[in-house]
Structures are given as C-alpha cells and as structure tokens.
C-alpha cells in the first residue's frame, strides 16, 4: 500500500532551505519516493495557514517512507531543516 509523507513547513532561514530543497529530491528518489506536491502556492479554504510550504511525497509503502526519513543520507538534510524551519511532518497510508 502506498504511503504519503505530508509536510507543512514554516521557513525561518530561506537561504539554508534553498540548499535543502535543491538536495532533497535525490534522496527521496533513491528511496523510491516521488513528489506529488512541493509548493508555497497555498490557498486556504478553511482554518488558518501558519506555514510557508506544503510538501507531499509518495512512497511505495510505509517501510520505504520511514527508511528514507531515518536514512544516513537524509540525516544531514534533516539537521539543516531543523535549523532553518519548523515543520509538521506525518506519514499516512494511501488507498490501494
């Protein structure tokens, strides 16, 4: 069953995040993931938006999604993100 990693990101250091955003796709692809949404073009229909970007990545399954997130190759990028943004990141199952 596919799994989706969904991120809402509030950026505090745009220069550092540009570096993160340039390098992240290679690691996602190496773990079988593909971006479905990667944007700052957000239109709020209900509630409030307190973040700058929304990212949705599809992986073949939850195990591959977690393998990417916990991988050694993603660790330095995750540290960059922690230092330059606040994020709310979840993994959820998709429909068959």
C-alpha positions as CSV (number, residue, x, y, z in Angstrom):
1,X,0.0,0.0,0.0
2,X,1.4,3.4,-0.9
3,X,2.4,5.8,1.9
4,X,2.5,9.6,1.9
5,X,4.8,11.9,3.8
6,X,3.0,15.2,4.3
7,X,4.9,18.2,5.5
8,X,3.8,21.7,6.5
9,X,6.9,23.9,6.8
10,X,7.4,27.4,8.3
11,X,10.8,28.7,7.0
12,X,13.0,30.9,9.1
13,X,16.2,30.8,7.0
14,X,15.3,30.9,3.3
15,X,19.0,30.6,2.1
16,X,19.6,27.4,4.1
17,X,16.2,26.0,2.9
18,X,17.1,26.6,-0.7
19,X,20.1,24.3,-0.2
20,X,17.9,21.7,1.4
21,X,15.3,21.9,-1.3
22,X,18.0,21.5,-4.0
23,X,19.4,18.4,-2.4
24,X,16.3,16.6,-1.0
25,X,14.9,15.2,-4.3
26,X,17.9,12.9,-4.9
27,X,17.4,11.2,-1.5
28,X,13.7,10.9,-2.0
29,X,14.1,9.3,-5.4
30,X,16.8,6.9,-4.0
31,X,14.3,5.5,-1.6
32,X,11.5,5.1,-4.2
33,X,9.7,8.3,-3.4
34,X,8.3,10.9,-5.7
35,X,7.0,14.4,-5.1
36,X,3.3,15.0,-5.7
37,X,3.2,18.5,-4.1
38,X,6.1,20.8,-3.4
39,X,4.9,24.4,-3.2
40,X,4.4,27.6,-1.4
41,X,1.4,28.5,-3.5
42,X,-1.2,27.8,-0.8
43,X,-4.8,29.0,-0.8
44,X,-6.6,28.5,2.5
45,X,-10.2,27.3,2.1
46,X,-10.9,26.7,5.9
47,X,-8.9,27.4,9.1
48,X,-5.7,29.3,9.1
49,X,-2.3,28.8,7.4
50,X,0.7,29.4,9.6
51,X,3.3,27.8,7.3
52,X,5.1,28.7,4.0
53,X,5.2,25.4,2.2
54,X,3.4,22.1,1.7
55,X,5.1,19.0,0.5
56,X,3.6,15.6,-0.3
57,X,5.8,12.7,-1.2
58,X,4.5,9.3,-2.2
59,X,6.5,6.2,-1.4
60,X,5.7,2.6,-2.4
61,X,4.9,1.7,1.3
62,X,5.4,2.9,4.9
63,X,8.6,1.0,5.3
64,X,10.3,2.8,2.4
65,X,9.0,6.2,3.7
66,X,10.4,5.5,7.1
67,X,13.6,4.2,5.6
68,X,14.1,7.5,3.8
69,X,13.3,9.6,6.8
70,X,15.7,7.7,9.1
71,X,18.4,7.2,6.5
72,X,22.0,8.3,6.9
73,X,21.8,10.2,3.6
74,X,18.8,12.2,4.8
75,X,20.2,12.9,8.3
76,X,22.4,16.0,7.3
77,X,19.5,17.5,5.4
78,X,17.1,16.8,8.3
79,X,19.5,18.7,10.5
80,X,19.6,21.6,8.0
81,X,15.8,21.7,8.0
82,X,15.6,21.6,11.8
83,X,17.9,24.7,11.9
84,X,16.1,26.6,9.2
85,X,12.5,25.8,9.6
86,X,9.7,24.5,11.8
87,X,7.8,21.6,10.3
88,X,4.9,19.3,11.0
89,X,5.5,16.0,9.2
90,X,3.3,13.0,9.1
91,X,3.2,9.7,7.3
92,X,-0.2,8.2,6.3
93,X,-1.3,5.2,4.3
94,X,-2.8,5.7,0.9
95,X,-5.6,3.8,-0.8
96,X,-5.0,0.7,-2.8
